[in-house]
């Protein structure tokens, strides 16, 4: 017996035509029924991740999706650097058909609703004008709902689209019957304010405002949802655009400027100070400091020299480098990080819409009740007209006018209030995650700390003034391009004012700087630099240096005129608000965990300042490890929120159940996050979670009342006792209640 396991192949398909989470579930079921196929379909990113073995082919997978009523294709590969040009016209205009339908629906539905609800506007032939305006709304504008309902019916399924299509069609068709064959078309017909419960034969009742209004409301929700979902791939685009666009290569002893896409393994290229390193490689000439904080989270720039490995998209902060390319294109660390982001987005469970969950039960029940009502009244001998009136009334009252407002209005008010407070919420699927979150992973650099090197302390030898130290050291460091030197110079200028200009200056690679300032021979750098000039730190300064390094700070020695004079402490300073923010997050039931690419001493020192226990510190991790940490916590049954600001955080933000991106960070992090904190203040994270939870609560209460009035009125409709005014009043009241309930979110206030 052959026991060999067939090789599995993975493919990713772009899915088109999905309108709700149940569409994704249906495609997933169909694909998983194929022999040797394992598939997951993500409604949010509109992609299917499929593993298959045996004789299955990609065209067969696509055919299965198409047979289910949707479209499928292999997505185009992500392009990097200079290859990533502007979006195609097709991509830019993808939402245009939906936008055109929405505009049509809103423009035509508003007067229809106004005439139906305000008797003063009901002139002699108002009902015929309503029909003229409502017809394009129910046919052209509502076509996506009708198409989805037909697709669902072919596969024996019912979703919110089914209820919308059936309800709006029933309202429109019954209005046509009443206008052309009943008495509703009589000149001067009005809908008076009669809130009495009485049987009606339906001949004078029209429901055009319900059909047009529901279509307009739900198209608005569908449009904004689609626009939000289209941003799912923006994190990848932002990541890939971080790399250098062009590179200066050295060929036959000459410099040539070429697009990064033409760079090959083994090519040598030049990186000047301030330029991005074009691709992963090895330094073959020169020394410099490389700022890799956006990729690694390491706050202190790394000193590199001949033989050291450098990473593409990091910044050369110091001297001139010649680098030999070792990895290009999809093999680089940046491209691998983009793949991590994409995998994390596709792996995140698609948000199951509350309305679709309820409609899975509600829609079949309503349709069954309408058919039962029709059968009962026909069997009871009440006549075909009365029976159809009651059955259609069941469908009309069930049509979710308020449901169309429930999520969009709460989300609109909640996100609007959030924007005023510096909190950007990406979409309704984010809100459920905020309710579940019980752990928050905090990136250190740029999130808990400022993300930039700062002069924190000055220790002077006996008889030396702090002002003299800062003037002389600051003047010399001001002439250097090194990030630590810039921190010293900025701190010195802030505390002493204008700095003198050095009379002589020299950079000592890997050790520091030396020169002459105001007639003094000054050295600023590592202790080893002083040792080369036969100088030692006195005991008190040596102790200060050891304590600084034990706390994870960078210690810089200062000497002049043959004597060691001071030790400066430079580090990435903790934000003033971080400790308070972490206290607020704990109050919301979240366990804070500090995660960083920095070394453990630095991480634990920062954790101690903000009140995070050492056992909740995870240090010295690379981007891939950050994703693994989030996955491990999720595997322990935790719902993980993640706050970060760098490219190195993008994949972990996408993997987390809730990603909070600091608005002061990179585009890649912001696009990968679910919530963006514009101010870069971690206290806003606590406010964001509170606001999102409150918005979710409002949506749930809106949904409850949107369905409650339907359910309460259904028995009246089935009994044939529902006249148009009660139907209109019920719909109006539920809509007004939903809007009013949502507007309460405007009163949300940030804590203290």
Protein Blocks (a to p, Z undefined) as FASTA:
>chain_A
ZZbdcdddddddddehiabfklmmmmmmmmmmpghiacdddfklopacdddehjbdfklm
mmmmmmnopacdddddddehjllccddfklmmmmmmmmmmmmmmmmmmmmmmmmmmmmkl
mcfklmmmmmmmmmmmmmmmmmmmmmmmmmmmmnopacfklmmmmmmmmmmmmmmmmmmm
mmmlpghiacdddfbdcddehlmpccklmmmmmmmmmmmmmmmmmmmmmmmmmmmmmmmm
mpcfbdcddeehiacdddfklpcehiacdddehiacfbgcddfedcddddfklmnopabd
cdddehiacdehiacfbbcdddddfbgcjlmmklmmmmmmmmmmmmpccdddfklmmmmm
mmmmmmmmmmmmmmmmmmnonojklmmmmmmmmmmmmpcfklmmmmmmmmmmmmmmmmmn
opacfbfklmmmmmmpmbdcddfehplmnoiacdfbdcddehiafklmmmmmmmmmmmpc
bfklmmmmmmmmmmnopadddfbdcddehkbccddeehiacdeddfklmmmnopacdfkl
mmmmmmmmmnopacddddeehiafbdcdddddddfklmmmmmmmmmnopacddddfbdfk
lmmmmmmmnopafklccehiafklmmmmmmmmmmnopacddddfbfklmmmmmmpmbdcd
dfklcfklmmmpmbdcfkopaklmmmmmmmmmmmmmmmmmmmmmmmmmmmmmmmmmmnop
acfklmmmmmmmmmmmmmmmmmmmmmpcceZZ
